[in-house]
Amino acid sequence: MVVQSVAVSIQNLLLSIHTEGLRAYRFCSSLFCPGTVRKVLGAPEGVGPQALMTVSYPGEKLESPVRKPFESVVFETILGGRE
């Protein structure tokens, strides 16, 4: 439950950062090498880092990517072989 709660919190934080006109990026290195992250941050052994984030002011205006139509990336499947 903790991991899911952290993930939702991070998503909300990223959306809030974007709303303020800033850029942010989430790194998942804390999940692959938590010992290294704890050491670099000076965090105690009992701390389980879940994510690292960078936040910055944008240096240039980027164009929004062209998004695929919703129907081209989402599909429905019926489990159990029902038609």
C-alpha positions as CSV (number, residue, x, y, z in Angstrom):
1,M,0.0,0.0,0.0
2,V,2.9,2.4,0.7
3,V,4.3,2.1,-2.8
4,Q,0.9,2.8,-4.4
5,S,0.4,5.8,-2.1
6,V,3.8,7.2,-2.9
7,A,3.2,6.7,-6.6
8,V,-0.1,8.6,-6.5
9,S,1.5,11.3,-4.5
10,I,4.3,11.6,-7.0
11,Q,1.9,11.9,-9.9
12,N,-0.1,14.6,-8.1
13,L,3.2,16.4,-7.3
14,L,4.3,16.2,-11.0
15,L,1.0,17.6,-12.2
16,S,1.2,20.5,-9.7
17,I,4.8,21.3,-10.7
18,H,3.7,21.3,-14.4
19,T,0.8,23.7,-13.5
20,E,3.3,26.1,-12.0
21,G,5.2,26.2,-15.3
22,L,8.1,24.2,-14.1
23,R,9.6,21.0,-15.4
24,A,10.1,17.8,-13.3
25,Y,11.5,14.4,-13.9
26,R,11.2,11.3,-11.7
27,F,14.1,8.9,-11.5
28,C,13.5,5.3,-10.3
29,S,17.1,4.6,-9.4
30,S,16.1,4.6,-5.8
31,L,14.2,1.4,-6.4
32,F,17.2,-0.3,-8.2
33,C,19.9,0.8,-5.8
34,P,18.4,2.0,-2.6
35,G,21.6,1.6,-0.6
36,T,23.5,3.9,-2.9
37,V,20.7,6.5,-2.7
38,R,20.6,6.3,1.1
39,K,24.4,6.8,1.2
40,V,24.4,9.8,-1.2
41,L,21.6,11.4,0.7
42,G,22.9,10.5,4.2
43,A,19.5,8.8,5.0
44,P,19.3,6.2,7.8
45,E,19.4,2.5,7.1
46,G,15.6,2.1,7.9
47,V,14.6,4.6,5.2
48,G,13.3,3.0,1.9
49,P,13.7,5.6,-0.8
50,Q,10.9,5.4,-3.3
51,A,11.8,8.1,-5.9
52,L,14.1,10.9,-6.8
53,M,12.9,14.0,-8.6
54,T,14.4,17.0,-10.3
55,V,12.5,20.2,-10.6
56,S,13.7,23.1,-12.8
57,Y,12.7,26.2,-14.6
58,P,12.3,25.5,-18.3
59,G,15.1,26.8,-20.4
60,E,13.2,26.9,-23.6
61,K,9.6,26.5,-24.8
62,L,9.0,23.0,-26.0
63,E,6.1,22.1,-28.3
64,S,3.6,19.6,-27.0
65,P,4.0,16.2,-28.6
66,V,1.3,15.1,-31.1
67,R,-0.9,12.7,-29.2
68,K,-2.2,9.5,-30.7
69,P,-6.0,9.1,-30.8
70,F,-7.3,7.4,-27.7
71,E,-8.8,4.6,-29.7
72,S,-5.5,3.7,-31.2
73,V,-3.8,2.9,-27.8
74,V,-6.7,1.6,-25.7
75,F,-8.5,-1.6,-26.4
76,E,-11.1,-3.8,-24.7
77,T,-10.5,-7.4,-23.9
78,I,-13.0,-9.9,-22.6
79,L,-11.5,-12.5,-20.2
80,G,-12.7,-16.1,-20.3
81,G,-13.1,-16.5,-24.0
82,R,-16.5,-14.9,-24.2
83,E,-17.4,-13.2,-27.5
